[in-house]
Amino acid sequence: MPEPSAEDAHLLREAEKIATAVGRMFAGLCEVVLHDLTRPEHAIRAIENNLSGRAIGDSVTELGIARIRDPEYPSVIQNYPNKFPDGRPAKSTSIGIKNSQGRYVAALCLNLDISIFATVTRNLTRLIATEPFAEDPAENLRNRTVDEIRDVIDEFAAEYHQTPRGLDAATKRTLVKSLQVRGFLERKKAVQIITEHLGISRATVYNYLKA
């Protein structure tokens, strides 16, 4: 192979600086490989964070061959799925670099090891997973107000086609325990609002909570 022109050699040196800087920025996570497309049989000129087991002087990849054969081949192929030799999944981007004559001189390839992130994603999914609450409606973490307590009691009674005071004792017990589970009884004056709205005594409220 003839020696690259002065322009091509300059482009390769500049691309090598980029490969080194990007690789060191994402140390251990992203393999960065610079291919010299003027020397396809010994294309790898630089490699940072070697995750694929290749070496400087190894041959060009299929994308490199495609660019050498066709100057109109896309200059940027981004975020495509790939795989390292040991089976780890990768996310890859390949950037072709042309000289002033429109011929591909180099390719800068980034191979991100996404197996690490896949593990993190699975762990986060487990961490944020929720399960249905066994007793009643789901918890809401906002502060409960006395007006909300009245509204909940009214809505509950409406489902039974009754006024709050018209509910029978067993249904009132169910309602009171539901209010407890949902955190309404933590509010100041909550018991007072419940007794007034349901027409029962404080002692009855506490008995319902014990049952």
TIROSE-47487 format. One record per residue (C-alpha): residue number from 0; chain; x, y, z. Coordinates in steps of 0.05 Angstrom, whole numbers, m for minus. Layout:
% residues N
<site><nr>NUM</nr><kette>A</kette><east>X</east><north>Y</north><up>Z</up></site>
...
% end
This chain:
% residues 211
<site><nr>0</nr><kette>A</kette><east>0</east><north>0</north><up>0</up></site>
<site><nr>1</nr><kette>A</kette><east>26</east><north>70</north><up>m16</up></site>
<site><nr>2</nr><kette>A</kette><east>38</east><north>117</north><up>41</up></site>
<site><nr>3</nr><kette>A</kette><east>m22</east><north>162</north><up>57</up></site>
<site><nr>4</nr><kette>A</kette><east>m19</east><north>233</north><up>30</up></site>
<site><nr>5</nr><kette>A</kette><east>1</east><north>290</north><up>75</up></site>
<site><nr>6</nr><kette>A</kette><east>m72</east><north>308</north><up>82</up></site>
<site><nr>7</nr><kette>A</kette><east>m94</east><north>238</north><up>99</up></site>
<site><nr>8</nr><kette>A</kette><east>m37</east><north>230</north><up>149</up></site>
<site><nr>9</nr><kette>A</kette><east>m59</east><north>296</north><up>182</up></site>
<site><nr>10</nr><kette>A</kette><east>m131</east><north>273</north><up>187</up></site>
<site><nr>11</nr><kette>A</kette><east>m110</east><north>207</north><up>219</up></site>
<site><nr>12</nr><kette>A</kette><east>m67</east><north>242</north><up>271</up></site>
<site><nr>13</nr><kette>A</kette><east>m123</east><north>289</north><up>289</up></site>
<site><nr>14</nr><kette>A</kette><east>m174</east><north>232</north><up>293</up></site>
<site><nr>15</nr><kette>A</kette><east>m126</east><north>194</north><up>338</up></site>
<site><nr>16</nr><kette>A</kette><east>m127</east><north>252</north><up>387</up></site>
<site><nr>17</nr><kette>A</kette><east>m203</east><north>249</north><up>389</up></site>
<site><nr>18</nr><kette>A</kette><east>m203</east><north>173</north><up>399</up></site>
<site><nr>19</nr><kette>A</kette><east>m155</east><north>179</north><up>457</up></site>
<site><nr>20</nr><kette>A</kette><east>m194</east><north>236</north><up>491</up></site>
<site><nr>21</nr><kette>A</kette><east>m262</east><north>204</north><up>484</up></site>
<site><nr>22</nr><kette>A</kette><east>m237</east><north>136</north><up>507</up></site>
<site><nr>23</nr><kette>A</kette><east>m205</east><north>166</north><up>569</up></site>
<site><nr>24</nr><kette>A</kette><east>m268</east><north>204</north><up>585</up></site>
<site><nr>25</nr><kette>A</kette><east>m310</east><north>140</north><up>586</up></site>
<site><nr>26</nr><kette>A</kette><east>m257</east><north>95</north><up>616</up></site>
<site><nr>27</nr><kette>A</kette><east>m281</east><north>23</north><up>624</up></site>
<site><nr>28</nr><kette>A</kette><east>m348</east><north>36</north><up>591</up></site>
<site><nr>29</nr><kette>A</kette><east>m337</east><north>53</north><up>519</up></site>
<site><nr>30</nr><kette>A</kette><east>m287</east><north>23</north><up>471</up></site>
<site><nr>31</nr><kette>A</kette><east>m262</east><north>74</north><up>421</up></site>
<site><nr>32</nr><kette>A</kette><east>m227</east><north>48</north><up>358</up></site>
<site><nr>33</nr><kette>A</kette><east>m195</east><north>88</north><up>303</up></site>
<site><nr>34</nr><kette>A</kette><east>m191</east><north>51</north><up>236</up></site>
<site><nr>35</nr><kette>A</kette><east>m142</east><north>74</north><up>183</up></site>
<site><nr>36</nr><kette>A</kette><east>m181</east><north>59</north><up>119</up></site>
<site><nr>37</nr><kette>A</kette><east>m119</east><north>71</north><up>76</up></site>
<site><nr>38</nr><kette>A</kette><east>m91</east><north>6</north><up>105</up></site>
<site><nr>39</nr><kette>A</kette><east>m151</east><north>m42</north><up>109</up></site>
<site><nr>40</nr><kette>A</kette><east>m110</east><north>m104</north><up>126</up></site>
<site><nr>41</nr><kette>A</kette><east>m79</east><north>m69</north><up>186</up></site>
<site><nr>42</nr><kette>A</kette><east>m132</east><north>m17</north><up>198</up></site>
<site><nr>43</nr><kette>A</kette><east>m134</east><north>m9</north><up>274</up></site>
<site><nr>44</nr><kette>A</kette><east>m90</east><north>50</north><up>289</up></site>
<site><nr>45</nr><kette>A</kette><east>m113</east><north>65</north><up>360</up></site>
<site><nr>46</nr><kette>A</kette><east>m158</east><north>31</north><up>411</up></site>
<site><nr>47</nr><kette>A</kette><east>m179</east><north>57</north><up>479</up></site>
<site><nr>48</nr><kette>A</kette><east>m215</east><north>15</north><up>532</up></site>
<site><nr>49</nr><kette>A</kette><east>m204</east><north>m50</north><up>495</up></site>
<site><nr>50</nr><kette>A</kette><east>m268</east><north>m88</north><up>506</up></site>
<site><nr>51</nr><kette>A</kette><east>m268</east><north>m130</north><up>443</up></site>
<site><nr>52</nr><kette>A</kette><east>m200</east><north>m162</north><up>449</up></site>
<site><nr>53</nr><kette>A</kette><east>m174</east><north>m133</north><up>384</up></site>
<site><nr>54</nr><kette>A</kette><east>m105</east><north>m103</north><up>376</up></site>
<site><nr>55</nr><kette>A</kette><east>m70</east><north>m47</north><up>338</up></site>
<site><nr>56</nr><kette>A</kette><east>m56</east><north>m72</north><up>268</up></site>
<site><nr>57</nr><kette>A</kette><east>m118</east><north>m116</north><up>263</up></site>
<site><nr>58</nr><kette>A</kette><east>m159</east><north>m113</north><up>200</up></site>
<site><nr>59</nr><kette>A</kette><east>m217</east><north>m69</north><up>183</up></site>
<site><nr>60</nr><kette>A</kette><east>m290</east><north>m87</north><up>199</up></site>
<site><nr>61</nr><kette>A</kette><east>m347</east><north>m97</north><up>149</up></site>
<site><nr>62</nr><kette>A</kette><east>m367</east><north>m23</north><up>156</up></site>
<site><nr>63</nr><kette>A</kette><east>m296</east><north>m2</north><up>139</up></site>
<site><nr>64</nr><kette>A</kette><east>m296</east><north>m46</north><up>77</up></site>
<site><nr>65</nr><kette>A</kette><east>m363</east><north>m16</north><up>56</up></site>
<site><nr>66</nr><kette>A</kette><east>m336</east><north>54</north><up>62</up></site>
<site><nr>67</nr><kette>A</kette><east>m273</east><north>38</north><up>24</up></site>
<site><nr>68</nr><kette>A</kette><east>m314</east><north>9</north><up>m33</up></site>
<site><nr>69</nr><kette>A</kette><east>m367</east><north>63</north><up>m34</up></site>
<site><nr>70</nr><kette>A</kette><east>m352</east><north>137</north><up>m19</up></site>
<site><nr>71</nr><kette>A</kette><east>m427</east><north>148</north><up>m16</up></site>
<site><nr>72</nr><kette>A</kette><east>m436</east><north>100</north><up>42</up></site>
<site><nr>73</nr><kette>A</kette><east>m466</east><north>137</north><up>102</up></site>
<site><nr>74</nr><kette>A</kette><east>m413</east><north>175</north><up>141</up></site>
<site><nr>75</nr><kette>A</kette><east>m449</east><north>167</north><up>208</up></site>
<site><nr>76</nr><kette>A</kette><east>m484</east><north>104</north><up>231</up></site>
<site><nr>77</nr><kette>A</kette><east>m508</east><north>117</north><up>301</up></site>
<site><nr>78</nr><kette>A</kette><east>m534</east><north>77</north><up>360</up></site>
<site><nr>79</nr><kette>A</kette><east>m539</east><north>9</north><up>326</up></site>
<site><nr>80</nr><kette>A</kette><east>m540</east><north>m56</north><up>366</up></site>
<site><nr>81</nr><kette>A</kette><east>m475</east><north>m95</north><up>368</up></site>
<site><nr>82</nr><kette>A</kette><east>m443</east><north>m150</north><up>409</up></site>
<site><nr>83</nr><kette>A</kette><east>m373</east><north>m161</north><up>437</up></site>
<site><nr>84</nr><kette>A</kette><east>m339</east><north>m228</north><up>423</up></site>
<site><nr>85</nr><kette>A</kette><east>m357</east><north>m254</north><up>493</up></site>
<site><nr>86</nr><kette>A</kette><east>m431</east><north>m241</north><up>481</up></site>
<site><nr>87</nr><kette>A</kette><east>m439</east><north>m175</north><up>520</up></site>
<site><nr>88</nr><kette>A</kette><east>m488</east><north>m129</north><up>485</up></site>
<site><nr>89</nr><kette>A</kette><east>m461</east><north>m63</north><up>458</up></site>
<site><nr>90</nr><kette>A</kette><east>m489</east><north>1</north><up>430</up></site>
<site><nr>91</nr><kette>A</kette><east>m445</east><north>26</north><up>373</up></site>
<site><nr>92</nr><kette>A</kette><east>m434</east><north>88</north><up>331</up></site>
<site><nr>93</nr><kette>A</kette><east>m388</east><north>91</north><up>271</up></site>
<site><nr>94</nr><kette>A</kette><east>m364</east><north>158</north><up>242</up></site>
<site><nr>95</nr><kette>A</kette><east>m330</east><north>158</north><up>174</up></site>
<site><nr>96</nr><kette>A</kette><east>m278</east><north>213</north><up>160</up></site>
<site><nr>97</nr><kette>A</kette><east>m267</east><north>236</north><up>88</up></site>
<site><nr>98</nr><kette>A</kette><east>m210</east><north>276</north><up>57</up></site>
<site><nr>99</nr><kette>A</kette><east>m220</east><north>335</north><up>11</up></site>
<site><nr>100</nr><kette>A</kette><east>m227</east><north>288</north><up>m49</up></site>
<site><nr>101</nr><kette>A</kette><east>m287</east><north>255</north><up>m17</up></site>
<site><nr>102</nr><kette>A</kette><east>m252</east><north>189</north><up>m3</up></site>
<site><nr>103</nr><kette>A</kette><east>m258</east><north>156</north><up>65</up></site>
<site><nr>104</nr><kette>A</kette><east>m193</east><north>158</north><up>103</up></site>
<site><nr>105</nr><kette>A</kette><east>m212</east><north>137</north><up>173</up></site>
<site><nr>106</nr><kette>A</kette><east>m269</east><north>112</north><up>215</up></site>
<site><nr>107</nr><kette>A</kette><east>m279</east><north>128</north><up>288</up></site>
<site><nr>108</nr><kette>A</kette><east>m320</east><north>74</north><up>323</up></site>
<site><nr>109</nr><kette>A</kette><east>m350</east><north>77</north><up>393</up></site>
<site><nr>110</nr><kette>A</kette><east>m375</east><north>12</north><up>425</up></site>
<site><nr>111</nr><kette>A</kette><east>m411</east><north>24</north><up>491</up></site>
<site><nr>112</nr><kette>A</kette><east>m416</east><north>m36</north><up>538</up></site>
<site><nr>113</nr><kette>A</kette><east>m490</east><north>m34</north><up>557</up></site>
<site><nr>114</nr><kette>A</kette><east>m489</east><north>m98</north><up>597</up></site>
<site><nr>115</nr><kette>A</kette><east>m472</east><north>m56</north><up>659</up></site>
<site><nr>116</nr><kette>A</kette><east>m532</east><north>m11</north><up>647</up></site>
<site><nr>117</nr><kette>A</kette><east>m577</east><north>m71</north><up>634</up></site>
<site><nr>118</nr><kette>A</kette><east>m560</east><north>m97</north><up>704</up></site>
<site><nr>119</nr><kette>A</kette><east>m572</east><north>m29</north><up>735</up></site>
<site><nr>120</nr><kette>A</kette><east>m638</east><north>m23</north><up>698</up></site>
<site><nr>121</nr><kette>A</kette><east>m662</east><north>m91</north><up>724</up></site>
<site><nr>122</nr><kette>A</kette><east>m642</east><north>m71</north><up>795</up></site>
<site><nr>123</nr><kette>A</kette><east>m678</east><north>m4</north><up>789</up></site>
<site><nr>124</nr><kette>A</kette><east>m740</east><north>m39</north><up>762</up></site>
<site><nr>125</nr><kette>A</kette><east>m740</east><north>m84</north><up>823</up></site>
<site><nr>126</nr><kette>A</kette><east>m728</east><north>m25</north><up>869</up></site>
<site><nr>127</nr><kette>A</kette><east>m787</east><north>16</north><up>843</up></site>
<site><nr>128</nr><kette>A</kette><east>m835</east><north>m42</north><up>835</up></site>
<site><nr>129</nr><kette>A</kette><east>m898</east><north>m37</north><up>878</up></site>
<site><nr>130</nr><kette>A</kette><east>m949</east><north>m88</north><up>899</up></site>
<site><nr>131</nr><kette>A</kette><east>m1024</east><north>m79</north><up>909</up></site>
<site><nr>132</nr><kette>A</kette><east>m1041</east><north>m59</north><up>980</up></site>
<site><nr>133</nr><kette>A</kette><east>m1076</east><north>m116</north><up>1016</up></site>
<site><nr>134</nr><kette>A</kette><east>m1128</east><north>m76</north><up>1054</up></site>
<site><nr>135</nr><kette>A</kette><east>m1158</east><north>m21</north><up>1011</up></site>
<site><nr>136</nr><kette>A</kette><east>m1143</east><north>35</north><up>963</up></site>
<site><nr>137</nr><kette>A</kette><east>m1071</east><north>55</north><up>950</up></site>
<site><nr>138</nr><kette>A</kette><east>m1035</east><north>102</north><up>996</up></site>
<site><nr>139</nr><kette>A</kette><east>m1028</east><north>175</north><up>977</up></site>
<site><nr>140</nr><kette>A</kette><east>m970</east><north>212</north><up>1010</up></site>
<site><nr>141</nr><kette>A</kette><east>m1000</east><north>281</north><up>1010</up></site>
<site><nr>142</nr><kette>A</kette><east>m1026</east><north>312</north><up>1074</up></site>
<site><nr>143</nr><kette>A</kette><east>m1097</east><north>296</north><up>1092</up></site>
<site><nr>144</nr><kette>A</kette><east>m1144</east><north>353</north><up>1108</up></site>
<site><nr>145</nr><kette>A</kette><east>m1209</east><north>351</north><up>1148</up></site>
<site><nr>146</nr><kette>A</kette><east>m1248</east><north>369</north><up>1084</up></site>
<site><nr>147</nr><kette>A</kette><east>m1218</east><north>308</north><up>1050</up></site>
<site><nr>148</nr><kette>A</kette><east>m1242</east><north>265</north><up>1108</up></site>
<site><nr>149</nr><kette>A</kette><east>m1313</east><north>291</north><up>1100</up></site>
<site><nr>150</nr><kette>A</kette><east>m1310</east><north>280</north><up>1024</up></site>
<site><nr>151</nr><kette>A</kette><east>m1286</east><north>208</north><up>1032</up></site>
<site><nr>152</nr><kette>A</kette><east>m1340</east><north>193</north><up>1082</up></site>
<site><nr>153</nr><kette>A</kette><east>m1393</east><north>223</north><up>1037</up></site>
<site><nr>154</nr><kette>A</kette><east>m1368</east><north>184</north><up>976</up></site>
<site><nr>155</nr><kette>A</kette><east>m1366</east><north>120</north><up>1016</up></site>
<site><nr>156</nr><kette>A</kette><east>m1438</east><north>129</north><up>1041</up></site>
<site><nr>157</nr><kette>A</kette><east>m1461</east><north>147</north><up>970</up></site>
<site><nr>158</nr><kette>A</kette><east>m1437</east><north>79</north><up>946</up></site>
<site><nr>159</nr><kette>A</kette><east>m1486</east><north>47</north><up>995</up></site>
<site><nr>160</nr><kette>A</kette><east>m1541</east><north>97</north><up>975</up></site>
<site><nr>161</nr><kette>A</kette><east>m1541</east><north>124</north><up>1046</up></site>
<site><nr>162</nr><kette>A</kette><east>m1523</east><north>186</north><up>1085</up></site>
<site><nr>163</nr><kette>A</kette><east>m1462</east><north>177</north><up>1130</up></site>
<site><nr>164</nr><kette>A</kette><east>m1506</east><north>174</north><up>1192</up></site>
<site><nr>165</nr><kette>A</kette><east>m1552</east><north>124</north><up>1158</up></site>
<site><nr>166</nr><kette>A</kette><east>m1498</east><north>71</north><up>1150</up></site>
<site><nr>167</nr><kette>A</kette><east>m1505</east><north>9</north><up>1194</up></site>
<site><nr>168</nr><kette>A</kette><east>m1453</east><north>m6</north><up>1247</up></site>
<site><nr>169</nr><kette>A</kette><east>m1415</east><north>m59</north><up>1207</up></site>
<site><nr>170</nr><kette>A</kette><east>m1408</east><north>m12</north><up>1147</up></site>
<site><nr>171</nr><kette>A</kette><east>m1386</east><north>45</north><up>1192</up></site>
<site><nr>172</nr><kette>A</kette><east>m1333</east><north>0</north><up>1222</up></site>
<site><nr>173</nr><kette>A</kette><east>m1308</east><north>m17</north><up>1152</up></site>
<site><nr>174</nr><kette>A</kette><east>m1305</east><north>57</north><up>1135</up></site>
<site><nr>175</nr><kette>A</kette><east>m1267</east><north>76</north><up>1198</up></site>
<site><nr>176</nr><kette>A</kette><east>m1215</east><north>22</north><up>1188</up></site>
<site><nr>177</nr><kette>A</kette><east>m1208</east><north>44</north><up>1116</up></site>
<site><nr>178</nr><kette>A</kette><east>m1195</east><north>116</north><up>1138</up></site>
<site><nr>179</nr><kette>A</kette><east>m1142</east><north>90</north><up>1186</up></site>
<site><nr>180</nr><kette>A</kette><east>m1107</east><north>49</north><up>1132</up></site>
<site><nr>181</nr><kette>A</kette><east>m1107</east><north>109</north><up>1084</up></site>
<site><nr>182</nr><kette>A</kette><east>m1075</east><north>154</north><up>1137</up></site>
<site><nr>183</nr><kette>A</kette><east>m1133</east><north>200</north><up>1150</up></site>
<site><nr>184</nr><kette>A</kette><east>m1133</east><north>188</north><up>1225</up></site>
<site><nr>185</nr><kette>A</kette><east>m1063</east><north>218</north><up>1231</up></site>
<site><nr>186</nr><kette>A</kette><east>m1093</east><north>287</north><up>1219</up></site>
<site><nr>187</nr><kette>A</kette><east>m1110</east><north>333</north><up>1276</up></site>
<site><nr>188</nr><kette>A</kette><east>m1184</east><north>331</north><up>1294</up></site>
<site><nr>189</nr><kette>A</kette><east>m1195</east><north>272</north><up>1249</up></site>
<site><nr>190</nr><kette>A</kette><east>m1232</east><north>231</north><up>1302</up></site>
<site><nr>191</nr><kette>A</kette><east>m1276</east><north>290</north><up>1319</up></site>
<site><nr>192</nr><kette>A</kette><east>m1295</east><north>299</north><up>1245</up></site>
<site><nr>193</nr><kette>A</kette><east>m1311</east><north>225</north><up>1239</up></site>
<site><nr>194</nr><kette>A</kette><east>m1354</east><north>223</north><up>1301</up></site>
<site><nr>195</nr><kette>A</kette><east>m1393</east><north>285</north><up>1280</up></site>
<site><nr>196</nr><kette>A</kette><east>m1403</east><north>261</north><up>1208</up></site>
<site><nr>197</nr><kette>A</kette><east>m1422</east><north>190</north><up>1225</up></site>
<site><nr>198</nr><kette>A</kette><east>m1461</east><north>207</north><up>1288</up></site>
<site><nr>199</nr><kette>A</kette><east>m1421</east><north>161</north><up>1333</up></site>
<site><nr>200</nr><kette>A</kette><east>m1380</east><north>171</north><up>1396</up></site>
<site><nr>201</nr><kette>A</kette><east>m1305</east><north>174</north><up>1402</up></site>
<site><nr>202</nr><kette>A</kette><east>m1307</east><north>109</north><up>1442</up></site>
<site><nr>203</nr><kette>A</kette><east>m1343</east><north>75</north><up>1384</up></site>
<site><nr>204</nr><kette>A</kette><east>m1289</east><north>99</north><up>1336</up></site>
<site><nr>205</nr><kette>A</kette><east>m1235</east><north>69</north><up>1379</up></site>
<site><nr>206</nr><kette>A</kette><east>m1274</east><north>5</north><up>1387</up></site>
<site><nr>207</nr><kette>A</kette><east>m1279</east><north>0</north><up>1311</up></site>
<site><nr>208</nr><kette>A</kette><east>m1204</east><north>8</north><up>1306</up></site>
<site><nr>209</nr><kette>A</kette><east>m1192</east><north>m49</north><up>1355</up></site>
<site><nr>210</nr><kette>A</kette><east>m1239</east><north>m98</north><up>1320</up></site>
% end
